[in-house]
Amino acid sequence: MRNKVKLGILVVLAAILVGIFLFTQLGNFPGYVLPKRSIKILAIVLTGASIAFSTVVFQTITNNKILTPSIIGLDSLYMLIQTFLIFVFGATSTVVMNKNINFLLCVGCMVLFASFLYKFLFKREGQNIYFLLLVGLVMGTLFQSFSSFMQVIIDPNDFMIIQDRMFASFNNINTDLLTLSIILVILVFIYFMRFAKYLDVLSLGREEAINLGVDYDYVVKRLLIIVAVLISISTALIGPITFLGLLVANVSYQFLKTYRHSYLIAGSVFISIIALVGGLLIVERVFTFSTTLSVIINFVGGVYFIYLLLKESKA
């Protein structure tokens, strides 16, 4: 009951912030401003929910609360795909200019990478999720190196397009992908419901989950695919945000203080929405665009990450 009350508070706070963002300071043209803000807020909510959802699931299957999906190189792979497409086909090619084709191609490549990496690492008996993280970290560094190499020798005009996709932007949201993203998120959620019941058991660890009858390899591989799709959606809509998932997931753990993922996932989603919408209000109406939300999130998240590392080392 206590967690339901806490979730209710988060829902009300998120609704209030969304209402303030939508219906205040409309100016003399509310008929023009309100639809624009509605599309923007929908993209932000979708992005925040995808990042929070995927981070909680990823931290559960890795049994580590200071890791995020970017550790297996998904963000780096996204940038490598974008750089490679422009490097090979040019900035005016269909696979670059057609956002839906580009988006589906990125999602497919990221899902294939997550599936291949998991299958390769778990092919031998005795391999564990931490070996996957180590190889993922190496692969992420390799992807960044390849991307940097191609960006150095690419045409300067083409590089400008890549540069736009290298950093998160809440004022240049890729709204053309909203419909496709919403459809994918709904399909992912429906698919996830088959595995939701295993999350509480997976949080106990690999051996305990296997002893309790969970087909560990099968379930974790499917959950990694879900994580890859959600991260690709959020990255395609706004861009890479390194520390948002880490921040909202750990705040959810501290605020709700429960092991039940039905509460943790919902709590992290609403905390993510509160952080993004509230931060956007501060950036737009307090700092008047003198800074960006992604800078604030990465700064706060980076400080919090250091705090978590120090806390773990003392424990």
Order of alpha helices (4+ residues) and beta strands (2+ residues): alpha-alpha-alpha-alpha-alpha-alpha-alpha-alpha-alpha-alpha-alpha-alpha-alpha-alpha
